[in-house]
Amino acid sequence: MASRLALVAAFEACTSSLSQQTTRTVRASLRPRHMARQVPVRTFTKWFSTKQPLQSDDKTDPKADAAASHEQDDINAAQQEAVDVDGAAHEATLSPEQVAAMTAELEQVKTAAADHKDKYLRALAEMENLRERSKREISDARDFAMHKFAKDLLEFVDNLERAMEYVPKEELEGDKNLPLKHLYDGLDGTYNQLHTVFQRHGIEKIDPKGDKFDPELHEALFQVPAPEGEESNTVAEVTQTGYVLKGRLVRAAGVGVFMK
């Protein structure tokens, strides 16, 4: 009985000692870092459960130390480079003679650039003029390719007109002369069809009777005394019809002119 009581007393004494030690450890962990070294509760618990010596969590990370070392090296290198650049800039200071020479060279380069730009603009304008002139010449060549052919064809038109003028008008009335009337109708249809083709290709007829005489479009063949009410230098009669091809004269009109 006495031995059992002794064992109970020893167990209570050990439990009390452990409780006091745990209380001191927890209080120490609640103190500020500058007052006492912090001992985490989980470390004490690990020691109490496994009976291993306490281990500190304040370990240094090798990777973090290496990164910090590299960052410091980069800062030092940047500072050294800035110092080198400042030194090079200080050493590269130009003399007034060098500045004057470089300024003169710069002015020469600017003058040459302006000259080249002027030549380029002139060449560009010349090429544009050449393009427009070539386009106009091609258009004229296409429009007036039939100029000589149309001029030769006008003689055939003159013969048709004269043949139609020679037919007496009274012979065309009624059924007096049906063969002659049919022939005249055929000549008139040919004449009208030919003028339709002329108009399609830009050939126009000039009929200046009663107009002012124009030496560029009319050819004066004779003069006629101007009667009362007629102005001088006007076309009195047209003996030969004139034609133009898209504004370009093919044949001048033969006319008689009133003169006082």
C-alpha positions in Angstrom: 0.0 0.0 0.0 2.8 2.4 0.9 4.6 1.6 -2.4 1.5 2.4 -4.4 1.1 5.7 -2.7 4.7 6.5 -3.4 4.2 5.8 -7.1 1.1 8.1 -7.3 3.0 10.9 -5.6 5.9 10.5 -8.1 3.6 10.5 -11.1 1.8 13.7 -9.9 5.2 15.4 -9.3 6.3 14.5 -12.8 3.0 15.8 -14.3 3.3 19.1 -12.4 6.9 19.6 -13.7 5.9 18.9 -17.3 2.9 21.3 -16.9 5.1 24.1 -15.6 7.7 23.6 -18.5 4.9 23.7 -21.1 3.5 26.9 -19.6 6.9 28.6 -19.8 7.4 27.5 -23.4 4.0 28.9 -24.5 4.7 32.2 -22.7 8.0 32.5 -24.4 6.4 31.9 -27.8 4.0 34.8 -27.1 6.7 37.3 -26.3 8.0 39.7 -29.0 11.0 38.4 -31.2 13.4 41.1 -29.8 12.7 40.0 -26.2 12.9 36.3 -26.5 13.6 33.7 -29.1 10.3 32.2 -30.3 9.8 28.5 -29.9 6.8 27.3 -32.0 4.3 25.2 -30.2 4.4 22.6 -32.9 8.1 22.1 -32.2 7.5 21.5 -28.5 4.7 19.1 -29.3 6.9 17.2 -31.7 9.6 17.0 -28.9 7.1 16.0 -26.3 5.7 13.3 -28.5 8.9 11.8 -29.9 11.4 12.9 -27.3 13.7 14.3 -30.0 15.8 17.4 -29.5 14.2 20.8 -30.5 14.8 22.0 -34.1 14.7 25.6 -35.1 12.6 26.7 -38.2 14.9 29.7 -38.9 16.7 28.1 -41.8 18.4 29.9 -44.6 17.1 29.0 -48.1 20.1 28.4 -50.5 18.0 29.3 -53.6 16.9 32.6 -52.0 20.5 33.4 -51.1 21.7 32.6 -54.7 18.9 34.9 -56.2 19.9 37.7 -53.8 23.5 37.3 -54.8 22.7 37.4 -58.5 20.5 40.5 -58.0 23.3 42.2 -56.2 25.8 41.3 -58.9 23.4 42.8 -61.6 23.2 46.0 -59.6 26.9 46.3 -59.3 27.3 45.6 -63.0 24.8 48.3 -63.9 26.5 50.8 -61.7 29.9 50.0 -63.3 28.4 50.3 -66.8 26.9 53.8 -65.9 30.3 54.8 -64.7 31.9 53.6 -67.9 29.4 55.5 -70.1 29.9 58.7 -68.1 33.6 58.3 -68.6 33.3 57.6 -72.3 31.0 60.6 -72.7 33.5 62.8 -70.9 36.3 61.5 -73.1 34.2 61.9 -76.3 33.7 65.7 -75.9 34.4 67.3 -79.4 36.5 70.3 -80.0 35.0 73.4 -81.7 36.9 72.6 -84.9 35.4 69.2 -85.0 31.9 70.6 -84.4 32.3 73.1 -87.2 33.5 70.4 -89.6 30.6 68.1 -88.8 28.2 71.0 -89.2 29.6 71.9 -92.6 29.4 68.2 -93.7 25.8 68.1 -92.4 24.9 71.2 -94.5 26.4 69.5 -97.6 24.4 66.4 -97.0 21.2 68.5 -96.7 22.0 70.4 -99.9 22.6 67.1 -101.8 19.4 65.6 -100.5 17.4 68.7 -101.6 19.0 68.5 -105.0 18.2 64.8 -105.4 14.6 65.5 -104.3 14.2 68.3 -106.8 15.6 66.0 -109.6 13.2 63.2 -108.5 10.2 65.5 -108.6 11.2 66.9 -112.0 11.6 63.4 -113.4 8.3 62.3 -111.9 6.5 65.3 -113.6 8.3 64.6 -116.9 7.1 60.9 -116.8 3.6 62.0 -116.0 3.6 64.5 -119.0 5.1 61.8 -121.2 2.3 59.3 -120.1 -0.4 61.9 -120.8 1.1 62.8 -124.2 1.5 59.2 -125.2 -2.1 58.5 -124.2 -3.3 61.5 -126.3 -1.2 60.4 -129.3 -2.6 56.9 -129.1 -6.1 58.3 -128.9 -5.5 60.6 -131.9 -4.0 57.8 -133.9 -7.0 55.7 -133.2 -9.5 58.5 -134.0 -7.8 59.7 -137.1 -6.7 56.4 -138.6 -9.4 56.6 -141.2 -8.7 60.2 -142.0 -7.3 59.5 -145.5 -9.8 56.8 -146.2 -12.7 59.2 -145.3 -11.2 62.0 -147.5 -11.0 59.6 -150.5 -14.6 58.4 -149.8 -15.9 62.0 -150.0 -15.5 62.0 -153.8 -18.0 59.1 -154.0 -20.4 61.2 -151.8 -20.0 64.2 -154.1 -20.9 62.0 -157.1 -24.1 60.8 -155.3 -25.1 64.4 -154.6 -24.6 65.5 -158.2 -26.5 62.5 -159.5 -29.4 63.3 -157.2 -29.3 67.0 -158.2 -29.5 66.2 -161.9 -32.9 64.4 -161.6 -35.7 66.8 -162.4 -38.1 67.2 -159.4 -41.2 67.1 -161.7 -40.2 63.7 -162.9 -40.5 62.4 -159.3 -44.1 63.5 -158.8 -46.8 60.8 -159.2 -46.2 57.9 -161.5 -44.8 59.8 -164.5 -41.5 58.0 -164.5 -41.5 55.1 -162.0 -38.1 53.7 -163.0 -36.4 57.1 -162.5 -38.2 57.5 -159.2 -37.1 54.1 -158.0 -33.5 54.9 -159.0 -33.7 58.2 -157.2 -35.0 56.5 -154.1 -32.1 54.0 -154.2 -29.6 56.8 -154.5 -31.2 58.8 -151.7 -31.2 55.7 -149.4 -27.5 55.0 -150.2 -26.7 58.7 -149.4 -28.5 58.6 -146.1 -27.0 55.3 -145.1 -23.6 56.6 -145.9 -24.0 59.7 -143.7 -25.3 57.5 -140.9 -22.1 55.5 -141.0 -20.1 58.8 -141.1 -21.9 60.0 -138.0 -21.2 56.8 -136.2 -17.4 57.3 -136.7 -17.4 61.0 -135.9 -17.5 62.4 -139.4 -19.8 65.4 -139.6 -21.0 67.5 -142.5 -20.4 71.2 -142.8 -23.2 73.2 -144.3 -22.2 76.9 -143.7 -24.8 78.7 -145.8 -25.7 82.0 -144.1 -22.8 81.7 -141.6 -19.9 84.0 -141.2 -16.9 83.1 -143.4 -14.4 81.1 -141.5 -11.0 80.6 -143.3 -10.2 77.5 -141.2 -13.4 75.7 -142.3 -14.4 77.4 -145.6 -12.7 77.8 -148.9 -13.8 81.0 -150.8 -14.2 80.1 -154.5 -15.9 83.3 -155.7 -17.5 86.5 -154.5 -21.1 87.6 -154.8 -22.4 91.2 -154.5 -24.3 91.5 -151.3 -28.0 92.4 -151.8 -30.0 94.6 -149.4 -30.3 92.9 -146.0 -27.3 90.6 -146.4 -24.2 91.2 -144.4 -20.8 91.3 -146.1 -18.4 88.4 -145.6 -21.1 85.8 -145.1 -21.5 82.6 -147.0 -23.8 83.1 -150.0 -23.6 79.6 -151.6 -22.1 76.2 -150.9 -20.7 74.5 -154.0 -18.9 71.7 -152.2 -19.8 70.2 -148.8 -17.2 70.2 -146.1 -16.5 67.5 -143.5 -14.7 67.3 -140.1 -13.6 64.1 -138.3 -14.0 64.6 -134.5 -13.3 68.3 -134.8 -10.4 67.8 -137.2 -10.9 69.2 -140.7 -11.1 66.6 -143.4 -12.1 68.9 -146.3 -13.0 72.6 -146.3 -16.4 73.6 -147.7 -16.2 75.4 -151.1 -18.3 78.6 -150.8 -19.2 81.9 -152.4 -19.0 84.9 -150.2 -21.1 88.1 -150.1 -19.1 91.2 -150.6 -20.2 94.9 -150.7 
